[in-house]
Amino acid sequence: MAPLVERLEEEEHVNVAKLEVWHNEANAKRMKEYDKGYCGGVPFFFNQKTGKWICGEADYERLKKWALE
């Protein structure tokens, strides 16, 4: 997903925060709070403005729609 996120950031001028959850307990807890049991893994994308998320991999158009809604 990293290349698609980089493309999104460059083309649409948005910032996607990347949080490491394997070794960082605080980030893992934060992901669980946002996830609410829907996804249960990574990659996990959560849009704080809309409350929408993406579980797992997605194509560029879906990622773009998620980010720009």
CHARMM internal coordinates of N, CA and C (Angstrom, degrees):
IC EDIT
DIST 1 N 1 CA 1.4453
DIST 1 CA 1 C 1.5290
ANGL 1 N 1 CA 1 C 111.34
DIST 1 C 2 N 1.3262
ANGL 1 CA 1 C 2 N 117.00
DIHE 1 N 1 CA 1 C 2 N -21.79
DIST 2 N 2 CA 1.4688
ANGL 1 C 2 N 2 CA 120.45
DIHE 1 CA 1 C 2 N 2 CA -175.87
DIST 2 CA 2 C 1.5310
ANGL 2 N 2 CA 2 C 112.88
DIHE 1 C 2 N 2 CA 2 C -54.25
DIST 2 C 3 N 1.3443
ANGL 2 CA 2 C 3 N 119.74
DIHE 2 N 2 CA 2 C 3 N -45.60
DIST 3 N 3 CA 1.4645
ANGL 2 C 3 N 3 CA 118.48
DIHE 2 CA 2 C 3 N 3 CA 178.90
DIST 3 CA 3 C 1.5273
ANGL 3 N 3 CA 3 C 113.16
DIHE 2 C 3 N 3 CA 3 C -61.94
DIST 3 C 4 N 1.3265
ANGL 3 CA 3 C 4 N 117.49
DIHE 3 N 3 CA 3 C 4 N -36.07
DIST 4 N 4 CA 1.4666
ANGL 3 C 4 N 4 CA 120.56
DIHE 3 CA 3 C 4 N 4 CA 178.97
DIST 4 CA 4 C 1.5186
ANGL 4 N 4 CA 4 C 111.51
DIHE 3 C 4 N 4 CA 4 C -70.42
DIST 4 C 5 N 1.3219
ANGL 4 CA 4 C 5 N 116.93
DIHE 4 N 4 CA 4 C 5 N -37.93
DIST 5 N 5 CA 1.4652
ANGL 4 C 5 N 5 CA 120.83
DIHE 4 CA 4 C 5 N 5 CA 177.83
DIST 5 CA 5 C 1.5260
ANGL 5 N 5 CA 5 C 109.41
DIHE 4 C 5 N 5 CA 5 C -65.94
DIST 5 C 6 N 1.3333
ANGL 5 CA 5 C 6 N 117.10
DIHE 5 N 5 CA 5 C 6 N -43.25
DIST 6 N 6 CA 1.4655
ANGL 5 C 6 N 6 CA 120.68
DIHE 5 CA 5 C 6 N 6 CA 177.68
DIST 6 CA 6 C 1.5223
ANGL 6 N 6 CA 6 C 111.01
DIHE 5 C 6 N 6 CA 6 C -60.73
DIST 6 C 7 N 1.3194
ANGL 6 CA 6 C 7 N 116.75
DIHE 6 N 6 CA 6 C 7 N -43.60
DIST 7 N 7 CA 1.4685
ANGL 6 C 7 N 7 CA 121.08
DIHE 6 CA 6 C 7 N 7 CA 178.07
DIST 7 CA 7 C 1.5281
ANGL 7 N 7 CA 7 C 110.46
DIHE 6 C 7 N 7 CA 7 C -60.89
DIST 7 C 8 N 1.3221
ANGL 7 CA 7 C 8 N 116.84
DIHE 7 N 7 CA 7 C 8 N -45.15
DIST 8 N 8 CA 1.4580
ANGL 7 C 8 N 8 CA 121.94
DIHE 7 CA 7 C 8 N 8 CA 179.08
DIST 8 CA 8 C 1.5215
ANGL 8 N 8 CA 8 C 110.90
DIHE 7 C 8 N 8 CA 8 C -59.12
DIST 8 C 9 N 1.3119
ANGL 8 CA 8 C 9 N 116.71
DIHE 8 N 8 CA 8 C 9 N -45.28
DIST 9 N 9 CA 1.4600
ANGL 8 C 9 N 9 CA 120.75
DIHE 8 CA 8 C 9 N 9 CA -179.52
DIST 9 CA 9 C 1.5234
ANGL 9 N 9 CA 9 C 111.46
DIHE 8 C 9 N 9 CA 9 C -63.68
DIST 9 C 10 N 1.3314
ANGL 9 CA 9 C 10 N 116.94
DIHE 9 N 9 CA 9 C 10 N -40.80
DIST 10 N 10 CA 1.4653
ANGL 9 C 10 N 10 CA 121.17
DIHE 9 CA 9 C 10 N 10 CA -179.42
DIST 10 CA 10 C 1.5269
ANGL 10 N 10 CA 10 C 112.42
DIHE 9 C 10 N 10 CA 10 C -71.31
DIST 10 C 11 N 1.3270
ANGL 10 CA 10 C 11 N 116.65
DIHE 10 N 10 CA 10 C 11 N -47.05
DIST 11 N 11 CA 1.4643
ANGL 10 C 11 N 11 CA 120.85
DIHE 10 CA 10 C 11 N 11 CA -174.68
DIST 11 CA 11 C 1.5254
ANGL 11 N 11 CA 11 C 113.51
DIHE 10 C 11 N 11 CA 11 C -76.38
DIST 11 C 12 N 1.3242
ANGL 11 CA 11 C 12 N 116.93
DIHE 11 N 11 CA 11 C 12 N -37.26
DIST 12 N 12 CA 1.4620
ANGL 11 C 12 N 12 CA 120.68
DIHE 11 CA 11 C 12 N 12 CA -173.32
DIST 12 CA 12 C 1.5279
ANGL 12 N 12 CA 12 C 113.02
DIHE 11 C 12 N 12 CA 12 C -106.87
DIST 12 C 13 N 1.3143
ANGL 12 CA 12 C 13 N 116.76
DIHE 12 N 12 CA 12 C 13 N -1.93
DIST 13 N 13 CA 1.4706
ANGL 12 C 13 N 13 CA 122.22
DIHE 12 CA 12 C 13 N 13 CA 177.94
DIST 13 CA 13 C 1.5300
ANGL 13 N 13 CA 13 C 111.72
DIHE 12 C 13 N 13 CA 13 C 55.99
DIST 13 C 14 N 1.3220
ANGL 13 CA 13 C 14 N 115.46
DIHE 13 N 13 CA 13 C 14 N 46.01
DIST 14 N 14 CA 1.4597
ANGL 13 C 14 N 14 CA 121.24
DIHE 13 CA 13 C 14 N 14 CA 174.97
DIST 14 CA 14 C 1.5272
ANGL 14 N 14 CA 14 C 108.00
DIHE 13 C 14 N 14 CA 14 C -114.30
DIST 14 C 15 N 1.3116
ANGL 14 CA 14 C 15 N 115.90
DIHE 14 N 14 CA 14 C 15 N 158.40
DIST 15 N 15 CA 1.4531
ANGL 14 C 15 N 15 CA 121.13
DIHE 14 CA 14 C 15 N 15 CA 178.06
DIST 15 CA 15 C 1.5229
ANGL 15 N 15 CA 15 C 108.47
DIHE 14 C 15 N 15 CA 15 C -113.11
DIST 15 C 16 N 1.3184
ANGL 15 CA 15 C 16 N 115.97
DIHE 15 N 15 CA 15 C 16 N 123.79
DIST 16 N 16 CA 1.4573
ANGL 15 C 16 N 16 CA 121.44
DIHE 15 CA 15 C 16 N 16 CA 176.59
DIST 16 CA 16 C 1.5252
ANGL 16 N 16 CA 16 C 106.83
DIHE 15 C 16 N 16 CA 16 C -107.67
DIST 16 C 17 N 1.3281
ANGL 16 CA 16 C 17 N 116.50
DIHE 16 N 16 CA 16 C 17 N 113.96
DIST 17 N 17 CA 1.4646
ANGL 16 C 17 N 17 CA 120.58
DIHE 16 CA 16 C 17 N 17 CA 178.51
DIST 17 CA 17 C 1.5211
ANGL 17 N 17 CA 17 C 108.75
DIHE 16 C 17 N 17 CA 17 C -69.39
DIST 17 C 18 N 1.3116
ANGL 17 CA 17 C 18 N 115.90
DIHE 17 N 17 CA 17 C 18 N 135.09
DIST 18 N 18 CA 1.4601
ANGL 17 C 18 N 18 CA 121.55
DIHE 17 CA 17 C 18 N 18 CA 179.79
DIST 18 CA 18 C 1.5252
ANGL 18 N 18 CA 18 C 107.82
DIHE 17 C 18 N 18 CA 18 C -114.38
DIST 18 C 19 N 1.3170
ANGL 18 CA 18 C 19 N 115.73
DIHE 18 N 18 CA 18 C 19 N 115.91
DIST 19 N 19 CA 1.4571
ANGL 18 C 19 N 19 CA 120.78
DIHE 18 CA 18 C 19 N 19 CA -176.83
DIST 19 CA 19 C 1.5223
ANGL 19 N 19 CA 19 C 109.67
DIHE 18 C 19 N 19 CA 19 C -114.08
DIST 19 C 20 N 1.3134
ANGL 19 CA 19 C 20 N 116.91
DIHE 19 N 19 CA 19 C 20 N 127.49
DIST 20 N 20 CA 1.4553
ANGL 19 C 20 N 20 CA 123.01
DIHE 19 CA 19 C 20 N 20 CA 178.23
DIST 20 CA 20 C 1.5264
ANGL 20 N 20 CA 20 C 107.63
DIHE 19 C 20 N 20 CA 20 C -80.37
DIST 20 C 21 N 1.3322
ANGL 20 CA 20 C 21 N 117.43
DIHE 20 N 20 CA 20 C 21 N 125.05
DIST 21 N 21 CA 1.4628
ANGL 20 C 21 N 21 CA 120.38
DIHE 20 CA 20 C 21 N 21 CA -174.55
DIST 21 CA 21 C 1.5295
ANGL 21 N 21 CA 21 C 114.08
DIHE 20 C 21 N 21 CA 21 C -113.58
DIST 21 C 22 N 1.3152
ANGL 21 CA 21 C 22 N 117.88
DIHE 21 N 21 CA 21 C 22 N -9.77
DIST 22 N 22 CA 1.4616
ANGL 21 C 22 N 22 CA 120.27
DIHE 21 CA 21 C 22 N 22 CA -177.66
DIST 22 CA 22 C 1.5267
ANGL 22 N 22 CA 22 C 110.79
DIHE 21 C 22 N 22 CA 22 C -75.52
DIST 22 C 23 N 1.3321
ANGL 22 CA 22 C 23 N 117.28
DIHE 22 N 22 CA 22 C 23 N -45.21
DIST 23 N 23 CA 1.4604
ANGL 22 C 23 N 23 CA 122.09
DIHE 22 CA 22 C 23 N 23 CA -176.65
DIST 23 CA 23 C 1.5253
ANGL 23 N 23 CA 23 C 112.91
DIHE 22 C 23 N 23 CA 23 C -105.17
DIST 23 C 24 N 1.3172
ANGL 23 CA 23 C 24 N 118.19
DIHE 23 N 23 CA 23 C 24 N -4.11
DIST 24 N 24 CA 1.4546
ANGL 23 C 24 N 24 CA 121.34
DIHE 23 CA 23 C 24 N 24 CA -176.40
DIST 24 CA 24 C 1.5301
ANGL 24 N 24 CA 24 C 108.78
DIHE 23 C 24 N 24 CA 24 C -115.45
DIST 24 C 25 N 1.3155
ANGL 24 CA 24 C 25 N 115.38
DIHE 24 N 24 CA 24 C 25 N 104.20
DIST 25 N 25 CA 1.4655
ANGL 24 C 25 N 25 CA 121.03
DIHE 24 CA 24 C 25 N 25 CA -175.25
DIST 25 CA 25 C 1.5292
ANGL 25 N 25 CA 25 C 112.85
DIHE 24 C 25 N 25 CA 25 C -62.99
DIST 25 C 26 N 1.3279
ANGL 25 CA 25 C 26 N 116.87
DIHE 25 N 25 CA 25 C 26 N -37.98
DIST 26 N 26 CA 1.4707
ANGL 25 C 26 N 26 CA 120.46
DIHE 25 CA 25 C 26 N 26 CA 179.91
DIST 26 CA 26 C 1.5244
ANGL 26 N 26 CA 26 C 110.58
DIHE 25 C 26 N 26 CA 26 C -63.94
DIST 26 C 27 N 1.3297
ANGL 26 CA 26 C 27 N 117.06
DIHE 26 N 26 CA 26 C 27 N -42.07
DIST 27 N 27 CA 1.4633
ANGL 26 C 27 N 27 CA 120.34
DIHE 26 CA 26 C 27 N 27 CA 178.22
DIST 27 CA 27 C 1.5231
ANGL 27 N 27 CA 27 C 111.18
DIHE 26 C 27 N 27 CA 27 C -68.00
DIST 27 C 28 N 1.3279
ANGL 27 CA 27 C 28 N 117.29
DIHE 27 N 27 CA 27 C 28 N -38.28
DIST 28 N 28 CA 1.4664
ANGL 27 C 28 N 28 CA 120.65
DIHE 27 CA 27 C 28 N 28 CA 177.83
DIST 28 CA 28 C 1.5276
ANGL 28 N 28 CA 28 C 110.29
DIHE 27 C 28 N 28 CA 28 C -62.30
DIST 28 C 29 N 1.3210
ANGL 28 CA 28 C 29 N 116.86
DIHE 28 N 28 CA 28 C 29 N -41.27
DIST 29 N 29 CA 1.4718
ANGL 28 C 29 N 29 CA 121.00
DIHE 28 CA 28 C 29 N 29 CA 178.33
DIST 29 CA 29 C 1.5249
ANGL 29 N 29 CA 29 C 110.44
DIHE 28 C 29 N 29 CA 29 C -64.88
DIST 29 C 30 N 1.3102
ANGL 29 CA 29 C 30 N 115.82
DIHE 29 N 29 CA 29 C 30 N -41.97
DIST 30 N 30 CA 1.4718
ANGL 29 C 30 N 30 CA 120.83
DIHE 29 CA 29 C 30 N 30 CA 178.80
DIST 30 CA 30 C 1.5277
ANGL 30 N 30 CA 30 C 110.58
DIHE 29 C 30 N 30 CA 30 C -61.20
DIST 30 C 31 N 1.3451
ANGL 30 CA 30 C 31 N 116.76
DIHE 30 N 30 CA 30 C 31 N -43.98
DIST 31 N 31 CA 1.4628
ANGL 30 C 31 N 31 CA 120.32
DIHE 30 CA 30 C 31 N 31 CA 178.69
DIST 31 CA 31 C 1.5250
ANGL 31 N 31 CA 31 C 110.61
DIHE 30 C 31 N 31 CA 31 C -60.78
DIST 31 C 32 N 1.3240
ANGL 31 CA 31 C 32 N 117.70
DIHE 31 N 31 CA 31 C 32 N -43.46
DIST 32 N 32 CA 1.4704
ANGL 31 C 32 N 32 CA 120.83
DIHE 31 CA 31 C 32 N 32 CA 179.65
DIST 32 CA 32 C 1.5237
ANGL 32 N 32 CA 32 C 111.55
DIHE 31 C 32 N 32 CA 32 C -61.83
DIST 32 C 33 N 1.3309
ANGL 32 CA 32 C 33 N 116.46
DIHE 32 N 32 CA 32 C 33 N -37.38
DIST 33 N 33 CA 1.4604
ANGL 32 C 33 N 33 CA 120.00
DIHE 32 CA 32 C 33 N 33 CA 178.42
DIST 33 CA 33 C 1.5272
ANGL 33 N 33 CA 33 C 111.25
DIHE 32 C 33 N 33 CA 33 C -65.26
DIST 33 C 34 N 1.3215
ANGL 33 CA 33 C 34 N 117.23
DIHE 33 N 33 CA 33 C 34 N -42.08
DIST 34 N 34 CA 1.4621
ANGL 33 C 34 N 34 CA 120.98
DIHE 33 CA 33 C 34 N 34 CA 178.44
DIST 34 CA 34 C 1.5268
ANGL 34 N 34 CA 34 C 111.46
DIHE 33 C 34 N 34 CA 34 C -71.96
DIST 34 C 35 N 1.3159
ANGL 34 CA 34 C 35 N 116.52
DIHE 34 N 34 CA 34 C 35 N -38.13
DIST 35 N 35 CA 1.4617
ANGL 34 C 35 N 35 CA 122.75
DIHE 34 CA 34 C 35 N 35 CA -175.84
DIST 35 CA 35 C 1.5308
ANGL 35 N 35 CA 35 C 112.19
DIHE 34 C 35 N 35 CA 35 C -66.81
DIST 35 C 36 N 1.3068
ANGL 35 CA 35 C 36 N 117.53
DIHE 35 N 35 CA 35 C 36 N -40.07
DIST 36 N 36 CA 1.4695
ANGL 35 C 36 N 36 CA 123.33
DIHE 35 CA 35 C 36 N 36 CA -179.48
DIST 36 CA 36 C 1.5235
ANGL 36 N 36 CA 36 C 112.67
DIHE 35 C 36 N 36 CA 36 C 55.64
DIST 36 C 37 N 1.3414
ANGL 36 CA 36 C 37 N 116.31
DIHE 36 N 36 CA 36 C 37 N 30.48
DIST 37 N 37 CA 1.4562
ANGL 36 C 37 N 37 CA 121.29
DIHE 36 CA 36 C 37 N 37 CA 176.77
DIST 37 CA 37 C 1.5160
ANGL 37 N 37 CA 37 C 115.71
DIHE 36 C 37 N 37 CA 37 C 81.78
DIST 37 C 38 N 1.3220
ANGL 37 CA 37 C 38 N 118.86
DIHE 37 N 37 CA 37 C 38 N 4.81
DIST 38 N 38 CA 1.4628
ANGL 37 C 38 N 38 CA 121.05
DIHE 37 CA 37 C 38 N 38 CA -177.81
DIST 38 CA 38 C 1.5301
ANGL 38 N 38 CA 38 C 112.64
DIHE 37 C 38 N 38 CA 38 C -77.47
DIST 38 C 39 N 1.3161
ANGL 38 CA 38 C 39 N 117.60
DIHE 38 N 38 CA 38 C 39 N -41.89
DIST 39 N 39 CA 1.4670
ANGL 38 C 39 N 39 CA 120.86
DIHE 38 CA 38 C 39 N 39 CA -173.59
DIST 39 CA 39 C 1.5216
ANGL 39 N 39 CA 39 C 112.42
DIHE 38 C 39 N 39 CA 39 C -104.95
DIST 39 C 40 N 1.3053
ANGL 39 CA 39 C 40 N 116.35
DIHE 39 N 39 CA 39 C 40 N -56.19
DIST 40 N 40 CA 1.4509
ANGL 39 C 40 N 40 CA 120.44
DIHE 39 CA 39 C 40 N 40 CA 177.71
DIST 40 CA 40 C 1.5074
ANGL 40 N 40 CA 40 C 115.62
DIHE 39 C 40 N 40 CA 40 C 76.75
DIST 40 C 41 N 1.3189
ANGL 40 CA 40 C 41 N 118.30
DIHE 40 N 40 CA 40 C 41 N 18.89
DIST 41 N 41 CA 1.4604
ANGL 40 C 41 N 41 CA 119.43
DIHE 40 CA 40 C 41 N 41 CA 179.34
DIST 41 CA 41 C 1.5084
ANGL 41 N 41 CA 41 C 111.89
DIHE 40 C 41 N 41 CA 41 C -172.26
DIST 41 C 42 N 1.3110
ANGL 41 CA 41 C 42 N 114.01
DIHE 41 N 41 CA 41 C 42 N -171.12
DIST 42 N 42 CA 1.4578
ANGL 41 C 42 N 42 CA 121.03
DIHE 41 CA 41 C 42 N 42 CA -179.38
DIST 42 CA 42 C 1.5237
ANGL 42 N 42 CA 42 C 109.34
DIHE 41 C 42 N 42 CA 42 C -122.88
DIST 42 C 43 N 1.3081
ANGL 42 CA 42 C 43 N 118.48
DIHE 42 N 42 CA 42 C 43 N 154.39
DIST 43 N 43 CA 1.4511
ANGL 42 C 43 N 43 CA 126.07
DIHE 42 CA 42 C 43 N 43 CA 0.60
DIST 43 CA 43 C 1.5273
ANGL 43 N 43 CA 43 C 111.75
DIHE 42 C 43 N 43 CA 43 C -70.72
DIST 43 C 44 N 1.3065
ANGL 43 CA 43 C 44 N 113.80
DIHE 43 N 43 CA 43 C 44 N 147.07
DIST 44 N 44 CA 1.4605
ANGL 43 C 44 N 44 CA 122.33
DIHE 43 CA 43 C 44 N 44 CA 179.85
DIST 44 CA 44 C 1.5169
ANGL 44 N 44 CA 44 C 107.22
DIHE 43 C 44 N 44 CA 44 C -136.41
DIST 44 C 45 N 1.3117
ANGL 44 CA 44 C 45 N 116.46
DIHE 44 N 44 CA 44 C 45 N 123.80
DIST 45 N 45 CA 1.4581
ANGL 44 C 45 N 45 CA 122.49
DIHE 44 CA 44 C 45 N 45 CA -179.69
DIST 45 CA 45 C 1.5194
ANGL 45 N 45 CA 45 C 108.26
DIHE 44 C 45 N 45 CA 45 C -115.88
DIST 45 C 46 N 1.3379
ANGL 45 CA 45 C 46 N 116.26
DIHE 45 N 45 CA 45 C 46 N 129.89
DIST 46 N 46 CA 1.4633
ANGL 45 C 46 N 46 CA 120.75
DIHE 45 CA 45 C 46 N 46 CA 179.10
DIST 46 CA 46 C 1.5168
ANGL 46 N 46 CA 46 C 108.65
DIHE 45 C 46 N 46 CA 46 C -129.80
DIST 46 C 47 N 1.3257
ANGL 46 CA 46 C 47 N 116.51
DIHE 46 N 46 CA 46 C 47 N 128.09
DIST 47 N 47 CA 1.4572
ANGL 46 C 47 N 47 CA 122.07
DIHE 46 CA 46 C 47 N 47 CA 178.86
DIST 47 CA 47 C 1.5226
ANGL 47 N 47 CA 47 C 107.56
DIHE 46 C 47 N 47 CA 47 C -98.71
DIST 47 C 48 N 1.3344
ANGL 47 CA 47 C 48 N 116.17
DIHE 47 N 47 CA 47 C 48 N 110.06
DIST 48 N 48 CA 1.4628
ANGL 47 C 48 N 48 CA 120.06
DIHE 47 CA 47 C 48 N 48 CA -177.48
DIST 48 CA 48 C 1.5209
ANGL 48 N 48 CA 48 C 112.91
DIHE 47 C 48 N 48 CA 48 C -64.58
DIST 48 C 49 N 1.3202
ANGL 48 CA 48 C 49 N 118.07
DIHE 48 N 48 CA 48 C 49 N -29.48
DIST 49 N 49 CA 1.4633
ANGL 48 C 49 N 49 CA 120.59
DIHE 48 CA 48 C 49 N 49 CA -179.00
DIST 49 CA 49 C 1.5194
ANGL 49 N 49 CA 49 C 112.49
DIHE 48 C 49 N 49 CA 49 C -71.57
DIST 49 C 50 N 1.3338
ANGL 49 CA 49 C 50 N 116.53
DIHE 49 N 49 CA 49 C 50 N -40.80
DIST 50 N 50 CA 1.4559
ANGL 49 C 50 N 50 CA 120.23
DIHE 49 CA 49 C 50 N 50 CA -175.59
DIST 50 CA 50 C 1.5288
ANGL 50 N 50 CA 50 C 113.95
DIHE 49 C 50 N 50 CA 50 C -101.55
DIST 50 C 51 N 1.3430
ANGL 50 CA 50 C 51 N 116.66
DIHE 50 N 50 CA 50 C 51 N -18.54
DIST 51 N 51 CA 1.4554
ANGL 50 C 51 N 51 CA 120.51
DIHE 50 CA 50 C 51 N 51 CA -176.19
DIST 51 CA 51 C 1.5187
ANGL 51 N 51 CA 51 C 113.10
DIHE 50 C 51 N 51 CA 51 C 77.74
DIST 51 C 52 N 1.3281
ANGL 51 CA 51 C 52 N 117.46
DIHE 51 N 51 CA 51 C 52 N 8.67
DIST 52 N 52 CA 1.4708
ANGL 51 C 52 N 52 CA 121.23
DIHE 51 CA 51 C 52 N 52 CA -179.14
DIST 52 CA 52 C 1.5254
ANGL 52 N 52 CA 52 C 110.09
DIHE 51 C 52 N 52 CA 52 C -93.76
DIST 52 C 53 N 1.3202
ANGL 52 CA 52 C 53 N 114.87
DIHE 52 N 52 CA 52 C 53 N 154.11
DIST 53 N 53 CA 1.4482
ANGL 52 C 53 N 53 CA 120.09
DIHE 52 CA 52 C 53 N 53 CA -178.34
DIST 53 CA 53 C 1.5175
ANGL 53 N 53 CA 53 C 111.14
DIHE 52 C 53 N 53 CA 53 C -135.80
DIST 53 C 54 N 1.3348
ANGL 53 CA 53 C 54 N 114.19
DIHE 53 N 53 CA 53 C 54 N 164.82
DIST 54 N 54 CA 1.4620
ANGL 53 C 54 N 54 CA 122.65
DIHE 53 CA 53 C 54 N 54 CA 171.59
DIST 54 CA 54 C 1.5205
ANGL 54 N 54 CA 54 C 106.38
DIHE 53 C 54 N 54 CA 54 C -125.85
DIST 54 C 55 N 1.3150
ANGL 54 CA 54 C 55 N 116.22
DIHE 54 N 54 CA 54 C 55 N 128.72
DIST 55 N 55 CA 1.4629
ANGL 54 C 55 N 55 CA 122.33
DIHE 54 CA 54 C 55 N 55 CA 175.79
DIST 55 CA 55 C 1.5293
ANGL 55 N 55 CA 55 C 108.50
DIHE 54 C 55 N 55 CA 55 C -99.73
DIST 55 C 56 N 1.3032
ANGL 55 CA 55 C 56 N 116.59
DIHE 55 N 55 CA 55 C 56 N 126.92
DIST 56 N 56 CA 1.4562
ANGL 55 C 56 N 56 CA 120.07
DIHE 55 CA 55 C 56 N 56 CA 176.32
DIST 56 CA 56 C 1.5225
ANGL 56 N 56 CA 56 C 112.38
DIHE 55 C 56 N 56 CA 56 C 74.96
DIST 56 C 57 N 1.3186
ANGL 56 CA 56 C 57 N 114.45
DIHE 56 N 56 CA 56 C 57 N -160.95
DIST 57 N 57 CA 1.4621
ANGL 56 C 57 N 57 CA 120.58
DIHE 56 CA 56 C 57 N 57 CA -177.21
DIST 57 CA 57 C 1.5240
ANGL 57 N 57 CA 57 C 111.19
DIHE 56 C 57 N 57 CA 57 C -76.33
DIST 57 C 58 N 1.3289
ANGL 57 CA 57 C 58 N 115.22
DIHE 57 N 57 CA 57 C 58 N 153.72
DIST 58 N 58 CA 1.4662
ANGL 57 C 58 N 58 CA 121.90
DIHE 57 CA 57 C 58 N 58 CA 178.19
DIST 58 CA 58 C 1.5148
ANGL 58 N 58 CA 58 C 108.40
DIHE 57 C 58 N 58 CA 58 C -146.52
DIST 58 C 59 N 1.3257
ANGL 58 CA 58 C 59 N 116.61
DIHE 58 N 58 CA 58 C 59 N 156.34
DIST 59 N 59 CA 1.4569
ANGL 58 C 59 N 59 CA 118.69
DIHE 58 CA 58 C 59 N 59 CA 175.65
DIST 59 CA 59 C 1.5305
ANGL 59 N 59 CA 59 C 109.60
DIHE 58 C 59 N 59 CA 59 C -78.74
DIST 59 C 60 N 1.3226
ANGL 59 CA 59 C 60 N 115.52
DIHE 59 N 59 CA 59 C 60 N 170.30
DIST 60 N 60 CA 1.4604
ANGL 59 C 60 N 60 CA 120.38
DIHE 59 CA 59 C 60 N 60 CA -173.73
DIST 60 CA 60 C 1.5248
ANGL 60 N 60 CA 60 C 112.20
DIHE 59 C 60 N 60 CA 60 C -60.93
DIST 60 C 61 N 1.3212
ANGL 60 CA 60 C 61 N 118.06
DIHE 60 N 60 CA 60 C 61 N -42.47
DIST 61 N 61 CA 1.4623
ANGL 60 C 61 N 61 CA 120.59
DIHE 60 CA 60 C 61 N 61 CA -177.42
DIST 61 CA 61 C 1.5288
ANGL 61 N 61 CA 61 C 111.96
DIHE 60 C 61 N 61 CA 61 C -64.01
DIST 61 C 62 N 1.3094
ANGL 61 CA 61 C 62 N 116.76
DIHE 61 N 61 CA 61 C 62 N -39.07
DIST 62 N 62 CA 1.4805
ANGL 61 C 62 N 62 CA 119.74
DIHE 61 CA 61 C 62 N 62 CA 177.77
DIST 62 CA 62 C 1.5280
ANGL 62 N 62 CA 62 C 110.41
DIHE 61 C 62 N 62 CA 62 C -67.08
DIST 62 C 63 N 1.3328
ANGL 62 CA 62 C 63 N 116.85
DIHE 62 N 62 CA 62 C 63 N -42.36
DIST 63 N 63 CA 1.4515
ANGL 62 C 63 N 63 CA 121.03
DIHE 62 CA 62 C 63 N 63 CA 178.36
DIST 63 CA 63 C 1.5190
ANGL 63 N 63 CA 63 C 110.64
DIHE 62 C 63 N 63 CA 63 C -62.24
DIST 63 C 64 N 1.3136
ANGL 63 CA 63 C 64 N 116.49
DIHE 63 N 63 CA 63 C 64 N -42.44
DIST 64 N 64 CA 1.4658
ANGL 63 C 64 N 64 CA 121.72
DIHE 63 CA 63 C 64 N 64 CA 179.74
DIST 64 CA 64 C 1.5261
ANGL 64 N 64 CA 64 C 110.90
DIHE 63 C 64 N 64 CA 64 C -63.51
DIST 64 C 65 N 1.3178
ANGL 64 CA 64 C 65 N 116.99
DIHE 64 N 64 CA 64 C 65 N -45.40
DIST 65 N 65 CA 1.4651
ANGL 64 C 65 N 65 CA 121.18
DIHE 64 CA 64 C 65 N 65 CA 178.52
DIST 65 CA 65 C 1.5216
ANGL 65 N 65 CA 65 C 110.43
DIHE 64 C 65 N 65 CA 65 C -60.29
DIST 65 C 66 N 1.3392
ANGL 65 CA 65 C 66 N 116.46
DIHE 65 N 65 CA 65 C 66 N -44.27
DIST 66 N 66 CA 1.4650
ANGL 65 C 66 N 66 CA 121.48
DIHE 65 CA 65 C 66 N 66 CA 179.03
DIST 66 CA 66 C 1.5261
ANGL 66 N 66 CA 66 C 110.96
DIHE 65 C 66 N 66 CA 66 C -58.80
DIST 66 C 67 N 1.3188
ANGL 66 CA 66 C 67 N 116.92
DIHE 66 N 66 CA 66 C 67 N -42.33
DIST 67 N 67 CA 1.4638
ANGL 66 C 67 N 67 CA 121.76
DIHE 66 CA 66 C 67 N 67 CA -176.02
DIST 67 CA 67 C 1.5190
ANGL 67 N 67 CA 67 C 113.16
DIHE 66 C 67 N 67 CA 67 C -74.36
DIST 67 C 68 N 1.3256
ANGL 67 CA 67 C 68 N 117.41
DIHE 67 N 67 CA 67 C 68 N -32.80
DIST 68 N 68 CA 1.4668
ANGL 67 C 68 N 68 CA 120.49
DIHE 67 CA 67 C 68 N 68 CA -171.33
DIST 68 CA 68 C 1.5264
ANGL 68 N 68 CA 68 C 114.55
DIHE 67 C 68 N 68 CA 68 C -98.85
DIST 68 C 69 N 1.3089
ANGL 68 CA 68 C 69 N 118.19
DIHE 68 N 68 CA 68 C 69 N -5.83
DIST 69 N 69 CA 1.4724
ANGL 68 C 69 N 69 CA 120.18
DIHE 68 CA 68 C 69 N 69 CA 179.24
DIST 69 CA 69 C 1.5043
ANGL 69 N 69 CA 69 C 111.59
DIHE 68 C 69 N 69 CA 69 C -61.21
END
COOR INIT
IC SEED 1 N 1 CA 1 C
IC BUILD
